[in-house]
């Protein structure tokens, strides 16, 4: 497909919350999944529960999907943190934008999960401008969300989304 990969999860890191941005198209899933496959990173990913019905649900589970009920208190942070505690190795991909539509702020769930589970955050990206997907910096959350988010979002500045008009860095 003409895409390149750049970066990997360092060998010593067996668990991480992997955030992926920009997320403005359904193609991001395909390109992202292929990038992780080429980088030999066995991922799990959070995706809205509504798409897990029928044959698509079977496929999503096979590919590593974890259904998430949106719109209600569901203890997702606790549930995913427990997965980290009970797994020897686990990489969970979360899109901090939470949707393919333009948002004014990134969601904090990825950060809360990393804090509660005591795991680092790996910044993965899809850059349609130069047809590259990969993994950038690994950040151990400090507990200061605003400070860490500024570092994380600075990494994503300049990455071109499939639909650039939908990509926003929390109003920055």
N, C-alpha and C positions, 0 to 999 in steps of 0.2 A: 504493500500500500504506500510505500515511499516514506514511512515514518522512521525516525531514529529514537533510540533510548539513551538516556543520560543519567548516570547515578544509580546507586544501589543502597539497600539497607546494609550497614556495616555488619560483618560476620558475627560480632559479639552481641548484637542486639537481637534477642529472641522474641521480644514482645514490643509492640508499639501501636499507638493510635496513628493511623496514616490519614492525614487530611488530603483531599484532592480538590484542586481548583485550577482554573475556572470550571464551573459546572453550568453550562447554558444550553446543552443539547443532549439528546439521548445517545448520540454518537460518542459522547464523552465516556460513557460506560464501556462501549466496545473498545475504543482506543486505550482507555485506562486499563481494562482487564488484560488486553494483549500486552501492554507495557509491563504489567506485573508478571505476566506469564514469561515473557522474554527475560526479565530480570530474575526469574526463578524465585519469586516471592509468592507463597501460598496465602492468598488473602481471604478474608471474610469481609462482608460488606453489609451495611444497614440499608434497607430499602423498604418503602412503604408496604404495609401488609396487604393492601388492596390488590397488588399485582401478583400475589402468590396463589391465585386460584387456577385450576386447570393445569394443562401441560407446561405453561410458562412458570408456574410455581415450582414444579418438579425441576425444571432446568435451572431456575434461579438458586434453589437449594443446592443442586449439584455443583454449581459454580461458586458457592460459598455464601449465598444470601442468608441474611438474618432478617425475618419480617419484623417491622416496627409499626405499632399502632400510633398514629399521629393524632394530635388534637385533644388528648386527654392525659391525665397524670398516669404514667405507666411504669415508673421506676426504671426507665431505660438505663440511666447512669448506673444504678445498682446492679441491674441485670448484666450489663456488658462488663462492669468491673468484676463481677463474680466469674464471668467467663475467663477473664485474664487471670484471676487468682487460681482457677482450677485447670489452667492449660500450661503445658510446658513451653509451648511456642504459639504465639497468636499475633496476627497482624489484622487489625480491623480498619477498613477504609470507611471514612465518613466525609461527606461533602458539607463543609461548614456553612455553605449558603443554604442548604436544606431543600432547595428547589432549583429548577432550571430557569425560573423567572428572576427578574431583577429584584434584589432585596436591598434594604437600606442598612442592614446590620447582619453580620454573620452570627449564627447561633453559637451558644457557649457549651453545648453538650459535649463536643469532642474534648474540650479543655477539662471539663469536670470529670469525665471518664478517665482521662490521663492522670489527673491529680489523685482521684480516689484509688485507681489501680496502681499508682506509682510507676507508670511507664512513660517513656518519651513520646513526643509527637514527631512524626516524620512528615515532611512537607513534600507531597507528590504533586506533579503538575502535568498539564496538557497544554502545549503551546502550538496553536494552529498557525501562527506566524512563520515558524520555522519547522513545522511538522516534527516536533520532538515531544516525547513524554518521558517522565522520569521521576527520580527522587532527589530532592535537594537536601537542605539542612535537617538535622535531627536536633530537636530542642527539648530539654527537660523542663517541664513547667515549673516556674518559680513560686507560683501562688499569686503573682501580680498579673491578672488576666490582661489588663490594658497594656502593660509594658510588653508582655510576651506577644500579644496580638499585633502590636506595632512591628515587632521584629518579623513575625510570621508574614504579615501582609506586605511588608517591604520586599520580601522574597518574591511575592507574586506580582509586584508592580512590573509592568512591561510584558507579562505573559498575555498572549492574544487568545481570546475565547473564540469559539465557533461563531457565536453571536455576541460581539463585543458590547453592544448596547445593553445587554443583560448582565454584564459583569461589573460588580461594584465591590470595593474594598471598604466596607463599613463606613461609607461616607467620606473616606479619606481622599 
